[in-house]
Amino acid sequence: MVASLLAGGCTVALKLGYNQGPTLLYWWAHGYADFDGDQAHRVRELIDQWFRWNRREGLPDYTELLQRAQTQVQQPVQTPQAVCAFGDEVRQRVRVAWDHALPSVAEVLLTLTPEQVDGVERRFEKNNRKFRDEFLTGTRDDRLKAQVKKARERFKMVYGALDEAQARRLAQLLSASPYEPELWLAERRLLQQEVLQLMRALQSARSAGTSPGVLMQQAQQGLRRLQQHAEQSPREAYRQQQQRVLAYNCQVTAEMHNGMDTAQRVAAREKLQRWHEDVMALQRGS
C-alpha cells in the first residue's frame, strides 16, 4: 500500500521541500514555456494561490491517509486489490488538486505565444529522448536492470534497503511484468500531441476574435478531456495494457510488502510517522 502512496506522488512535496514548492513548480513550468515578464508574475501569483489552498484543504486529507498507512504498513496485505484500493484513494486526491488548479492552468495557456508552444514541443521531444535513452536502449537485461533499480529506490524510501533475496524476488517479479515501455512512450507522445493541438487551437480561436469567456470555457474543457485521457486512454490497446499493468503492480507491491521483515516494517512505520508529523507542521505553517 505504501508503494502505491509513493507512486501517487503524496510525498513529492515533502521530498522536494514543500515550502520551496512554489519556486520549484514555477521553474519546472518555465522550463517548458519560457515565460516573459508579465506571464512570470501572473504564474507565480497563481502558483502561490494554489499552494495556499492546498495547505488549507489538501494537506488535511494527506494527514489522515498517512496516519492510516502507519497502521496498515504493520499488517500483511490480504489481497492485491487492497493495494489498488489504497492507490485509488491517492489518485482521487490528485484529481481534486488538479481540478482546483485547472482554471489557473487554462488562464496561462491562453497567454502563450506560438513561439512558446513550439518551445513546449521541443521540451517534450527532449524528455522523450531521455526516456528512450534510459529505458529503451541496450538489451532486455539492461532495461530490466534499470526498472529494478528504480523500483528498489522506491521501496528503500519506505522500508529501507532490500536484502539480496528480496532484490532477486523483485527482479523476478518485474521480469514478468506486462509493462511495455515502447507502448507507454507511444501513448505519451499521443497525449503530448493532444496538448499541443489544444494550445494551437486556442491560439487560432483567439486570433479569430473569440470572446475571452468562450476561450476560457474551451481551454477548461480541453484540459478536462486531457485529464480523462491521461487517466484512461481512449485507445483500446493501451487502455487494456494500462489495466493489466496496474493490477500486476498491485500484486508486486502486496508480495513485496508481505516479504518485509519486522525491522523493515518498523522502519516503514517510523518513516510514515515522520511524514505525518511533517505534514502536520506544514498545516500549522511551520
ZALUMDREN-706017 format. One record per atom (N, C-alpha, C, O, CB): x, y, z. Coordinates in steps of 0.02 Angstrom, whole numbers, padded with zeros to 5 digits, always signed. Each point is the difference from the previous one (the first is absolute). Glycine has a CB too. Layout:
// residues N
XYZ...
END
This chain:
// residues 286
+00041-00060+00000-00041+00060+00000+00043+00063+00000-00016+00049-00033-00074-00112+00093+00145+00060-00023+00042+00059+00005+00031+00016-00067+00008+00058-00018+00016-00084+00138-00005-00026-00159+00029+00014-00066-00051+00034-00044+00018+00043-00041+00057-00142+00053-00139+00082-00005-00052+00035-00038-00003+00073+00020-00010+00044-00042-00055-00151+00032+00073+00120+00074+00000+00068+00025+00056+00040-00033-00010+00056-00021-00039-00095+00131+00108+00009-00113+00056+00034-00031-00013+00011-00074+00015+00054-00027+00062-00106+00111-00103+00001-00118-00013+00006-00071-00049+00056-00014+00004+00031-00053+00020-00152+00039-00070+00133+00060-00049+00053-00010+00028+00069+00012-00034+00049-00014-00051-00129+00047+00145+00085-00008+00032+00065+00008-00014+00034+00065+00012+00060+00007-00020-00050-00127-00018-00047+00170-00018+00033+00063+00059+00033+00032-00006+00053+00031-00083-00136-00015+00148+00053-00023+00058+00025+00036+00044+00045-00041+00053+00022+00023-00056-00124+00043-00018+00118-00128+00043+00041-00042+00013+00067+00032+00058+00023+00001-00103-00081-00102-00007+00090+00127+00009+00066+00029+00048-00003+00059+00041+00045+00009-00156-00013-00045+00109-00084+00077+00045-00006+00057+00071-00014-00022+00048+00028+00027-00143-00068+00043+00102-00004-00120+00066-00019-00023+00038+00060-00028+00059+00008+00014-00102-00124-00039+00010+00157-00013+00033+00058-00031+00002+00060+00046+00041+00046-00010-00079-00087-00099-00005+00041+00159-00003+00057+00045-00062+00040-00014-00001+00042-00046+00126-00038+00052-00178-00017+00033-00065+00031-00015+00004+00076-00001-00030+00033-00042-00026-00132+00094+00093+00126-00006+00002+00073+00004+00036+00031-00060-00009+00059-00014+00008-00069+00138+00041-00029-00158+00032+00023-00062-00041-00021-00062+00020+00012-00057+00092-00018+00113-00169-00027-00043-00041-00026-00055-00019+00051-00051+00006-00014-00060-00048-00068+00138+00017+00142-00059-00018+00049-00050+00057+00019-00047-00010+00006-00061-00073+00037+00141+00142-00035-00052+00058+00018-00042+00018-00058-00046+00013+00010-00059+00030+00067+00149-00042-00138-00063+00017-00058-00040-00050-00011-00057+00020-00014-00056+00034-00038+00156-00119+00060-00084-00051-00009-00051+00005+00053-00054-00009-00014-00059-00066-00039+00145+00088+00115-00065+00007+00054-00049+00057-00016-00049-00009+00005-00061-00034+00079+00145+00101-00103-00059+00056-00011-00045-00010-00062-00043+00026-00004-00055+00049+00059+00138-00112-00105-00057-00017-00057-00042-00043+00023-00059+00015-00017-00057-00011-00061+00157-00056+00118-00087-00044+00024-00053+00038+00047-00048-00008-00002-00060-00091-00009+00137+00141+00054-00048+00040+00046-00040+00046-00038-00048+00013+00023-00055-00018+00062+00148+00029-00142-00071+00043-00041-00043-00034-00023-00063+00033-00014-00050+00026-00022+00151-00125+00032-00100-00039-00017-00060-00018+00062-00040+00010+00001-00061-00055-00101+00121+00018+00152-00027-00032+00055-00036+00044+00062-00007-00016+00043-00042-00090-00087+00083+00159+00051-00002+00044+00059-00003-00042+00064+00006-00003+00039-00047+00085-00104-00025-00112+00075+00130-00046+00056+00010+00034+00067-00007+00059+00008+00018-00125-00080+00058+00029+00121-00103+00025+00068+00000-00015+00033+00067-00027-00033+00045+00011+00041-00171+00033+00056+00134-00006+00033+00065-00070+00001+00027-00011-00018+00058+00107+00086-00090-00145-00048-00009-00070+00003+00024-00026-00069+00016-00034-00010+00051+00016+00112-00120+00033-00150+00026-00022-00069+00013+00031-00026+00064-00035-00031+00041+00023+00011-00164+00076+00032+00132+00035-00026+00059-00033+00025+00064-00011-00038+00047+00118+00033-00112-00123+00069+00066-00032+00029+00060-00067-00034+00013-00014-00018+00058+00071+00127-00080-00098-00117-00029-00066-00030+00010+00005-00074+00017-00037-00024+00043-00011+00106-00123+00093-00118+00049+00008-00071+00015+00020-00010+00073-00025-00044+00034+00057+00021-00153+00013+00065+00143+00021-00005+00071-00060+00013+00046-00008-00033+00051+00124+00071-00082-00158+00012+00014-00059+00014+00040-00047-00060+00002-00024-00019+00053+00033+00139-00083-00021-00151-00028-00045-00057-00003+00027-00060+00038-00038-00035+00034-00002+00076-00145+00105-00052+00107+00030-00055+00037-00006+00011+00075-00016-00046+00037+00096+00026-00132-00066+00081+00116-00006+00016+00072-00072-00011+00024-00011-00026+00055+00104+00110-00066-00142-00064-00030-00070-00010+00019-00015-00074+00007-00035-00020+00047+00004+00125-00107+00057-00146+00015-00014-00072+00003+00031-00030+00064-00031-00041+00033+00027+00035-00160+00065+00026+00143+00032-00028+00059-00035+00022+00064-00003-00038+00048+00111+00038-00109-00135+00061+00062-00038+00021+00059-00063-00043+00007-00018-00020+00055+00062+00137-00067-00077-00131-00044-00059-00045+00003+00021-00070+00022-00034-00030+00041-00021+00097-00133+00110-00092+00065+00021-00068+00016+00019-00007+00073-00014-00051+00031+00054+00038-00148-00007+00064+00144+00019-00003+00070-00063-00003+00044-00002-00034+00051+00108+00098-00075-00158-00027+00003-00061+00004+00040-00047-00061-00011-00029-00026+00048+00038+00151-00054-00015-00147-00057-00050-00051-00017+00030-00068-00017-00030-00052+00015-00040+00144-00056+00129-00093+00010+00029-00063-00023+00039-00038+00053-00007-00061+00006+00012+00112-00117+00036-00015+00149+00042-00034+00049-00038-00038+00053+00022-00054+00020+00061+00142-00040-00141-00064+00044-00037-00040+00050-00019-00069-00026+00000-00048+00039-00043+00153+00007+00027-00111-00110-00015-00066-00029+00061-00045+00001-00006-00060+00016-00080+00112-00089+00144-00024+00057+00061-00041+00001+00019-00019+00071+00028-00053+00012+00010+00110-00116-00053-00014+00151+00013-00016+00070-00038-00063+00021+00028-00045+00031-00009+00167-00006-00082-00124-00042-00042-00058+00017+00026-00062-00035+00002-00054+00029-00101+00128-00013+00119-00067-00079+00023-00057-00039+00065-00028+00030+00008-00061+00006-00062+00108-00109+00100-00003+00120+00063-00022+00029-00009-00032+00068+00034-00047+00018+00024+00138-00081-00105-00064+00102-00013-00029+00066-00027-00071-00008+00019-00045+00037-00043+00160+00010-00020-00125-00094-00028-00066-00012+00054-00048-00026+00001-00059+00018-00114+00110-00041+00157-00026-00019+00052-00042-00028+00048-00026+00053+00027-00054-00007-00036+00119-00098+00019-00026+00160+00045-00022+00053-00025-00065+00032+00040-00043+00019-00009+00162+00003-00096-00127-00017-00028-00062+00026+00003-00055-00052+00018-00057+00015-00093+00123+00060+00056-00049-00136-00004-00051-00052+00067-00030-00018+00005-00059-00016-00104+00117-00028+00152-00017+00048+00066-00024-00021+00027-00054+00047+00045-00037-00019-00024+00148-00032-00049-00116+00111+00023-00051+00047-00036-00067-00010+00020-00051+00029+00005+00142+00052-00077-00091-00123-00039-00060-00010+00014-00030-00069+00020+00036-00046-00109+00009+00123+00078-00111-00085+00005-00029-00067-00055+00028-00045-00054+00017+00023+00105-00122+00026-00036+00108-00114-00050+00020-00049-00040-00063-00018+00029-00050-00021+00043+00146-00025-00137-00093+00055-00041-00059-00012-00007-00017-00074+00002-00058-00019-00063+00084+00124+00051+00025-00146-00009-00010-00072+00032+00057-00039+00008+00055+00027-00116-00118-00006+00128+00051-00083+00025+00054-00042-00052+00055-00010+00017+00058-00009+00057-00139-00049-00138+00061+00060-00054+00050-00008+00002+00052+00055-00020+00057-00011-00050-00144-00046+00093+00068+00117+00005+00048+00054+00052+00054-00016-00010+00059+00016-00024-00148+00066+00088+00069-00115+00050+00049-00021-00029+00047-00052+00009+00061+00004+00083-00144+00020-00129+00054-00073-00030+00041-00052-00050+00049+00030-00005+00057-00023+00020-00150-00059-00052+00071+00132-00050+00045+00031+00034+00059+00034-00024+00056-00004-00052-00154+00021+00133+00084+00015+00037+00055+00032+00027+00048-00053-00001+00061+00009+00033-00138+00086-00007+00049-00150+00023+00042-00055-00055+00043-00029+00011+00057-00019+00074-00142-00006-00146+00057+00022-00057+00039-00025-00013+00060+00044-00018+00054-00024-00031-00158-00024+00058+00095+00114-00011+00057+00046+00051+00055-00015-00018+00060+00002-00026-00138+00086+00105+00059-00101+00051+00050-00015-00017+00036-00065+00003+00061-00004+00084-00130+00064-00106+00030-00111-00016+00031-00065-00060+00047+00005-00003+00051-00034+00049-00153-00023-00094+00085+00100-00057+00044+00009+00022+00067+00029-00026+00052-00020-00048-00151+00037+00121+00099+00029+00026+00062+00028+00038+00040-00052-00003+00062-00001+00010-00116+00114+00028+00019-00157+00035+00035-00055-00051+00032-00046+00011+00056-00024+00085-00138+00031-00152+00048-00020-00052+00029-00043-00028+00065+00030-00009+00049-00036-00020-00164-00006+00017+00114+00107-00026+00059+00033+00049+00058-00007-00019+00057-00014-00044-00129+00096+00127+00058-00072+00052+00052-00006+00002+00027-00071+00006+00061-00010+00061-00115+00101-00071+00009-00140+00001+00022-00070-00062+00042-00017+00006+00051-00034+00061-00153+00004-00125+00080+00053-00061+00038-00013+00005+00072+00026-00024+00047-00032-00042-00154+00038+00098+00114+00052+00007+00067+00028+00050+00042-00041-00007+00060-00005-00020-00106+00119+00077+00013-00143+00051+00036-00038-00023+00015-00071+00028+00044-00033+00059-00099+00102-00137+00019-00094-00017+00002-00071-00016+00070-00026+00026+00019-00053-00069-00133+00067+00002+00155+00020-00012+00067-00027+00063+00042-00007+00007+00039-00047-00119-00044+00099+00159-00003-00006+00062+00038-00003+00042-00024-00059+00030+00040-00036-00032-00024+00160+00005-00082-00135+00037-00027-00057-00030+00026-00065+00036+00019-00046-00005-00122+00112-00098+00104-00070-00034+00025-00059+00018+00073-00013+00013+00020-00057-00107-00101+00077+00095+00120+00033+00018+00071-00007+00069+00009-00030+00010+00041-00044-00084-00014+00141+00122-00067-00073+00068+00005-00025+00004-00022-00073+00034+00032-00040+00010-00052+00156-00078-00034-00133+00001-00024-00069-00022+00054-00049+00027+00006-00055-00050-00122+00096-00026+00155-00020-00027+00052-00045+00047+00057-00012-00012+00043-00042-00100-00074+00082+00167+00034-00002+00049+00054-00010+00060-00023-00042+00042+00042-00018-00077+00006+00128+00041-00112-00125+00059-00025-00034+00003+00023-00073-00052+00004-00034+00052-00103+00110+00059+00114-00099+00011+00020-00070+00016-00062-00042+00017-00053+00028+00024+00167+00008-00046-00109-00102+00020-00057-00042+00072-00023+00012+00014-00060-00001-00094+00101-00085+00124+00006+00098+00070-00017+00014+00006-00040+00064+00041-00046+00005-00004+00148-00065-00076-00084+00111+00002-00037+00063-00028-00071-00008+00026-00047+00029-00038+00155+00033-00040-00115-00102-00027-00067-00013+00052-00042-00037+00007-00060+00014-00125+00106-00018+00154-00017-00043+00053-00036-00034+00054-00022+00050+00028-00054-00006-00050+00120-00100+00035-00023+00156+00048-00018+00051-00024-00058+00043+00039-00044+00018-00001+00161-00016-00103-00118+00013-00029-00057+00037+00010-00064-00040+00017-00052+00028-00102+00129+00027+00074-00073-00120+00008-00059-00043+00072-00025+00002+00012-00061+00004-00105+00102-00078+00140+00005+00071+00071-00021+00004+00016-00032+00067+00038-00048+00003-00008+00140-00082-00059-00066+00133+00013-00029+00066-00029-00070+00004+00031-00045+00029-00031+00160+00022-00059-00125-00079-00029-00067-00002+00048-00049-00033+00012-00055+00025-00128+00105-00029+00142-00030-00053+00045-00045-00037+00064-00014+00039+00026-00056-00002-00073+00100-00105+00072+00007+00141+00060-00010+00041-00013-00052+00055+00041-00044+00011-00004+00163-00035-00094-00113+00057-00018-00047+00053-00010-00071-00028+00017-00049+00032-00069+00142+00033+00023-00096-00125-00011-00066-00031+00067-00033-00017+00008-00060+00008-00117+00100-00055+00156-00001+00023+00066-00028-00015+00034-00025+00064+00032-00053+00000-00021+00131-00099-00020-00041+00152+00029-00021+00064-00030-00066+00023+00036-00045+00022-00016+00165+00009-00086-00126-00036-00033-00062+00019+00025-00058-00044+00015-00054+00025-00117+00118+00014+00108-00052-00103+00023-00052-00045+00071-00021+00017+00017-00060+00000-00092+00104-00090+00117+00004+00105+00070-00016+00018+00003-00042+00064+00042-00044+00006-00005+00150-00062-00081-00091+00104+00002-00034+00065-00033-00068-00001+00023-00046+00034-00022+00157+00020-00055-00118-00093-00041-00061+00006-00011-00038-00065-00029-00054+00001-00026+00110+00092+00079-00030-00149-00013-00034-00064+00063-00013-00040-00004-00014-00060-00108+00067+00059+00169-00048+00032+00063-00017-00033+00031-00060+00036-00019-00017+00055+00036+00138-00091+00030-00151+00002+00034-00058+00030-00042-00064-00006-00051-00001-00034+00108+00078+00113-00034-00128-00045-00033-00065-00003-00060-00001+00047-00011+00047+00039+00119-00102-00068-00147+00001+00025-00057-00008+00045+00024-00002+00073-00033+00028+00044-00030-00091-00134+00121+00031+00101+00027-00002+00069+00018+00070+00024-00009+00017+00058+00053-00133-00080-00017+00157-00023+00017+00069+00019-00062+00039+00020+00000+00037+00049+00099-00040-00127-00153-00006+00040-00062+00035+00015-00028-00024+00067-00024+00040+00040+00000-00028-00163+00027-00077+00134-00026-00027+00063+00040+00027+00059-00029+00018+00051-00008-00122-00111+00103+00108+00053+00041+00028+00054-00020+00071+00017-00002+00019+00059+00096-00093-00095-00109+00113-00015-00020+00070+00011-00067+00002+00038-00008+00041+00045+00069-00005-00150-00108-00079+00086-00064-00002+00035+00008-00024+00072-00031+00028+00045-00026-00050-00155+00098-00029+00120+00011-00026+00068+00033+00053+00044-00018+00008+00058+00028-00124-00104+00038+00152+00018+00034+00053+00038-00050+00053+00024+00001+00022+00057+00104-00042-00123-00149+00040+00021-00050+00051+00017-00048-00026+00053-00017+00036+00048+00026+00012-00163-00031-00111+00107-00047-00029+00049+00034-00009+00068-00032+00013+00051-00027-00072-00145+00121+00038+00095+00036-00008+00064+00005+00067+00037-00006+00003+00061+00071-00099-00109-00053+00149+00011+00005+00066+00031-00066+00020+00032-00001+00031+00054+00088+00002-00138-00143-00050+00052-00065+00016+00029-00013-00039+00064-00023+00027+00050-00020+00000-00165+00057-00092+00113-00010-00040+00060+00047+00023+00056-00019+00001+00058-00017-00098-00129+00097+00114+00052+00049+00023+00051-00025+00064+00033+00013+00010+00059+00081-00063-00124-00128+00096+00028-00025+00062+00028-00046-00012+00059-00004+00041+00046+00013+00011-00159-00043-00109+00112-00048-00016+00054+00029-00050+00050-00001+00012+00060-00092+00011-00140+00118-00079+00055+00018-00056+00044+00074-00003+00018+00020-00038+00044-00113-00024-00095+00134+00102+00017+00072-00009+00007+00024-00048-00054-00039-00022-00042+00033+00043+00167+00070-00036-00124+00030-00040-00053-00029-00071-00002-00014-00029+00053+00118+00096-00043-00114-00094-00070-00020-00070-00008+00061-00044+00009+00056+00018-00019-00151+00015-00059+00084-00093+00106+00056-00048+00002+00005-00034-00068-00041+00011-00045+00025-00029+00170+00066-00023-00133+00013-00030-00066-00057-00045-00023-00018+00001-00059+00140+00004+00083-00150-00043+00021-00056-00043-00019-00061+00041-00022-00033-00018-00049+00074-00069+00130-00054+00141-00046-00056+00043-00019+00013+00033-00068-00045+00006-00041+00020+00015+00162+00087+00001-00131+00018+00031-00064-00008-00049-00057-00023+00018-00054+00102+00059+00113-00059-00140-00049-00007-00050-00052-00074-00013-00016-00019-00007-00058+00128-00046+00095-00149+00050+00016-00072-00012-00011-00031+00059-00037-00043-00011-00043+00038-00059+00147+00025+00130-00087-00026+00058-00035+00018-00003-00075-00042+00014-00043+00051+00054+00149+00052-00087-00121+00021-00006-00070-00041-00054-00036-00019+00009-00057+00136+00028+00089-00130-00093+00003-00041-00053-00030-00070+00025-00016-00028-00013-00053+00095-00073+00115-00096+00122-00014-00068+00026-00010-00002+00050-00057-00045-00002-00041+00021-00016+00162+00073+00063-00124-00001+00051-00053+00014-00030-00068-00022+00027-00051+00059+00057+00135+00001-00139-00086+00014-00032-00064-00063-00028-00032-00003-00010-00060+00118-00017+00101-00166+00014+00001-00063-00027-00025-00054+00053-00009-00058-00015-00016+00086-00092+00072-00009+00170-00047-00049+00054-00004-00026+00008-00071+00037-00008-00048+00021+00066+00143-00123-00042-00102-00027+00013-00067+00017+00070-00026-00019+00018-00056-00073-00095+00083+00128+00116+00012+00019+00068-00021+00042-00002-00063+00049-00036-00004-00053+00074+00123-00016+00002-00168+00037+00006-00063+00020+00073-00010-00041+00042-00018-00022-00140-00032+00126+00114+00062+00021+00070-00004-00010+00031-00069-00013+00060-00005+00096-00085+00093-00078-00015-00141-00011+00027-00067-00072+00024-00007-00013+00054-00028+00100-00130-00019-00134+00036+00071-00071+00019-00003-00013+00061+00043-00038+00044-00018+00007-00163-00004+00063+00121+00081-00008+00057+00045+00025+00064-00033-00033+00052+00004+00046-00128+00095+00045+00073-00132+00028+00059-00033-00045+00022-00058-00009+00060-00010+00125-00096+00044-00142-00011-00072-00045+00017-00055-00062+00036+00026-00022+00049-00030+00064-00148-00035-00070+00074+00120-00058+00032+00030+00017+00069+00026-00039+00047-00008-00008-00159+00038+00105+00119+00001+00021+00065+00026+00006+00051-00056-00018+00058+00008+00079-00116+00085-00035+00037-00150+00007+00045-00057-00069+00022-00027-00009+00058-00019+00119-00113-00010-00157+00008+00028-00068+00018-00022-00032+00051+00047-00033+00046-00022+00021-00160-00030+00023+00105+00117-00026+00048+00048+00033+00069-00008-00032+00052+00005+00009-00146+00075+00088+00093-00093+00036+00062-00012-00028+00036-00061-00007+00061+00000+00110-00110+00053-00119+00011-00105-00030+00030-00060-00068+00030+00016-00017+00053-00027+00078-00135-00044-00099+00051+00115-00064+00029+00020+00011+00066+00036-00038+00048-00011-00011-00163+00021+00100+00118+00033+00016+00063+00035+00016+00055-00051-00027+00055+00005+00070-00120+00095+00000+00049-00147+00021+00049-00050-00059+00022-00044-00007+00058-00017+00122-00107+00018-00157+00001-00019-00059+00016-00041-00046+00047+00037-00028+00047-00029+00036-00157-00028-00017+00098+00122-00042+00045+00040+00029+00070+00002-00035+00049-00010-00003-00147+00080+00103+00103-00057+00032+00065+00003-00008+00038-00066-00016+00060+00000+00099-00105+00082-00073+00011-00138-00003+00033-00064-00072+00016-00020-00013+00050-00034+00118-00108+00000-00152+00016+00054-00070+00015-00013-00022+00062+00038-00038+00040-00027+00016-00162+00008+00045+00129+00080-00017+00060+00039+00031+00063-00031-00032+00053-00001+00025-00124+00105+00068+00064-00129+00030+00058-00033-00038+00020-00063-00009+00059-00013+00120-00095+00058-00134-00014-00083-00039+00015-00060-00066+00034+00017-00021+00048-00032+00074-00146-00025-00085+00072+00110-00064+00029+00021+00010+00072+00024-00042+00043-00012+00000-00158+00043+00096+00127+00004+00014+00067+00024+00013+00048-00058-00024+00057+00000+00071-00105+00106-00010+00025-00156+00014+00041-00059-00063+00015-00039-00005+00052-00033+00119-00101+00028-00163+00002+00008-00063+00010-00036-00048+00045+00037-00055+00014-00025+00070-00127-00024+00005+00137+00108-00042+00047+00036-00050-00031+00048-00048+00033+00020+00062+00040-00115-00004-00136+00112-00045-00033+00049+00003+00037+00066+00053+00022+00022-00036-00133-00079-00074+00118+00089-00004+00038+00062+00040-00034+00056+00006-00061+00000-00119+00104-00035+00139-00004+00082+00039-00030+00056-00039-00053+00039+00029-00051+00019+00032+00158-00011-00125-00095+00003-00039-00049+00038-00005-00066-00036+00006-00053+00031-00071+00146+00018+00053-00091-00114-00004-00062-00040+00069-00034-00003+00004-00061+00005-00099+00110-00074+00147-00009+00062+00068-00028-00001+00015-00037+00065+00027-00056-00002+00010+00148-00075-00054-00062+00134+00012-00033+00064-00039-00065+00005+00025-00051+00024-00005+00163+00029-00082-00111-00077-00040-00061+00002+00031-00054-00043+00004-00058+00020-00107+00126-00002+00127-00050-00078+00032-00049-00044+00064-00028+00031+00014-00059-00006-00063+00119-00094+00087-00016+00132+00063-00022+00031-00013-00049+00056+00033-00051+00005+00019+00161-00034-00101-00096+00071-00015-00044+00056-00029-00067-00025+00017-00053+00027-00037+00153+00046-00022-00097-00123-00027-00062-00027+00056-00043-00029+00001-00061+00010-00110+00119-00035+00155-00025-00011+00056-00038-00028+00044-00030+00053+00023-00057-00008-00026+00132-00089+00015-00039+00151+00042-00027+00054-00034-00058+00036+00032-00048+00018+00018+00161-00003-00115-00108-00006-00036-00056+00031+00003-00062-00045+00007-00056+00025-00084+00137+00033+00071-00071-00122+00005-00057-00047+00069-00031+00003+00007-00061-00001-00093+00115-00074+00138-00012+00079+00068-00026+00006+00008-00041+00065+00031-00053-00001+00011+00152-00065-00070-00074+00121+00005-00036+00063-00033-00068-00007+00027-00050+00023-00027+00158+00040-00059-00111-00093-00035-00063-00009+00041-00048-00042+00004-00060+00015-00113+00119-00005+00140-00034-00063+00039-00043-00044+00064-00024+00035+00023-00056-00012-00069+00117-00087+00074-00019+00142+00060-00021+00037-00017-00055+00050+00040-00046+00010+00008+00161-00023-00107-00111+00044-00020-00051+00048-00024-00063-00034+00013-00056+00023-00043+00146+00057-00006-00082-00135-00027-00058-00036+00004+00014-00074-00039+00040-00027-00038-00071+00123+00124-00001-00129+00013+00014-00070-00061-00015-00043-00036-00048+00012+00157+00021+00007-00134+00070-00069-00054-00015-00047+00019-00055-00050-00041-00022-00040+00003+00139+00052+00101-00139-00009+00025-00051-00046-00003-00068+00035+00032-00011+00052+00043+00094-00110-00113-00128+00029-00016-00064+00032+00061-00040+00018+00005-00027+00056-00111+00026-00118+00154-00005+00017+00059-00042+00012+00038+00025+00061+00020-00040+00043-00012+00014-00165+00002+00091+00126+00037+00026+00057-00041-00004+00063+00027-00014+00054+00036+00090-00129-00129-00064+00070-00042-00002+00060+00001-00070+00031+00002-00006+00062-00076+00095-00111+00073-00140+00008+00003-00068+00027+00068-00013+00034+00003-00031+00053-00082-00008-00143+00132+00063+00058+00066-00009+00030+00006+00038+00065+00030-00024+00048+00019+00007-00161-00078+00077+00115+00000+00042+00060-00032-00038+00057+00026+00000+00056-00032+00103-00126-00049-00136+00058-00036-00037+00052+00040-00060+00022+00002-00016+00060-00110+00054-00108+00140-00073+00001+00042-00058+00018+00059+00021+00043+00017-00033+00049-00052-00024-00155+00068+00112+00086+00058+00023+00038-00019+00021+00070+00035-00016+00048+00019+00053-00155-00110-00001+00113-00021+00023+00067-00014-00060+00045+00022-00002+00057-00071+00106-00108+00013-00154+00025-00016-00059+00040+00064-00037+00019+00007-00023+00057-00118+00013-00115+00158+00005+00012+00062-00036+00014+00042+00038+00051+00029-00031+00045-00031-00018-00160+00005+00114+00109+00039+00040+00048-00028-00007+00070+00038-00001+00049-00009+00082-00140-00095-00085+00097-00031-00010+00066+00021-00068+00028+00012-00008+00060-00109+00081-00092+00100-00123-00012+00022-00066+00021+00072+00000+00024+00017-00029+00051-00098-00022-00132+00124+00085+00043+00071+00004+00018+00008+00036+00068+00037-00023+00043-00005+00025-00165-00068+00053+00130+00004+00038+00063-00022-00042+00059+00031+00001+00053-00050+00105-00117-00037-00142+00055-00025-00042+00054+00050-00054+00019+00013-00011+00059-00130+00032-00099+00146-00054-00010+00048-00054+00015+00063+00028+00032+00026-00030+00048-00071-00036-00144+00070+00121+00071+00061+00029+00029-00013+00023+00071+00042-00012+00044-00004+00047-00158-00094-00003+00127-00016+00022+00068-00004-00060+00047+00028+00001+00055-00091+00097-00101+00030-00151+00024-00008-00059+00043+00066-00036+00011+00006-00039+00047-00121+00027-00089+00165+00026+00000+00066-00030+00010+00047+00042+00041+00058-00020+00011-00074-00035-00119-00006+00112+00132+00043+00043+00041+00005-00028+00071-00049-00026+00027+00017+00126-00097+00092-00095+00100+00008-00026+00068-00024+00052+00051-00020+00055-00019+00118-00126-00019-00095+00053+00101-00026+00044+00053+00036+00067+00001-00031+00052+00008+00002-00153+00058+00095+00099-00073+00039+00063+00003-00020+00046-00057-00004+00061+00009+00099-00122+00045-00107+00033-00113-00018+00041-00057-00069+00031+00009-00012+00057-00020+00083-00129-00054-00117+00034+00104-00067+00028+00012+00001+00054+00054-00036+00049-00003-00014-00160-00031+00093+00100+00084+00008+00052+00051+00029+00063-00032-00022+00056+00014+00039-00143+00076+00033+00079-00134+00029+00057-00034-00052+00036-00043+00000+00062-00003+00111-00121+00002-00155+00020-00031-00052+00031-00041-00049+00039+00043-00021+00055-00018+00032-00148-00065-00030+00064+00141-00046+00036+00044+00031+00065+00025-00033+00052+00003-00018-00162+00032+00115+00107-00017+00034+00060+00025+00006+00053-00055-00007+00060+00013+00070-00130+00070-00050+00048-00145+00005+00047-00055-00067+00034-00012-00004+00060-00009+00095-00130-00043-00144+00030+00052-00067+00028-00009-00019+00048+00056-00032+00051-00011+00000-00155-00051+00053+00087+00122-00013+00044+00057+00036+00067-00009-00029+00053+00015+00014-00153+00060+00076+00099-00099+00037+00062-00011-00034+00042-00054-00006+00061+00006+00113-00117+00029-00130+00022-00089-00036+00037-00052-00064+00029+00027-00018+00057-00016+00067-00133-00071-00084+00038+00129-00061+00025+00030+00014+00062+00042-00037+00049-00004-00010-00166+00005+00100+00114+00038+00018+00058+00042+00020+00060-00044-00016+00057+00017+00054-00135+00074-00004+00064-00146+00019+00054-00046-00062+00034-00029-00003+00062-00004+00109-00122-00023-00155+00020+00007-00060+00028-00029-00039+00041+00052-00027+00053-00015+00021-00149-00066+00004+00070+00142-00033+00037+00054+00034+00068+00011-00034+00050+00011+00000-00159+00043+00100+00109-00057+00037+00063+00009-00014+00048-00057-00006+00060+00011+00096-00122+00051-00095+00035-00123-00015+00043-00057-00069+00031+00006-00010+00058-00018+00084-00130-00053-00122+00034+00097-00067+00026+00011+00001+00059+00050-00038+00049-00007-00010-00164-00017+00092+00110+00073+00005+00054+00050+00040+00059-00027+00003+00053+00030-00010-00138+00061+00038+00074-00150+00039+00054-00030+00071+00004+00025+00034+00050-00010-00137+00011-00002+00126-00115+00045+00069+00000+00026+00045-00042-00042+00060-00005+00014-00104+00022+00100
END
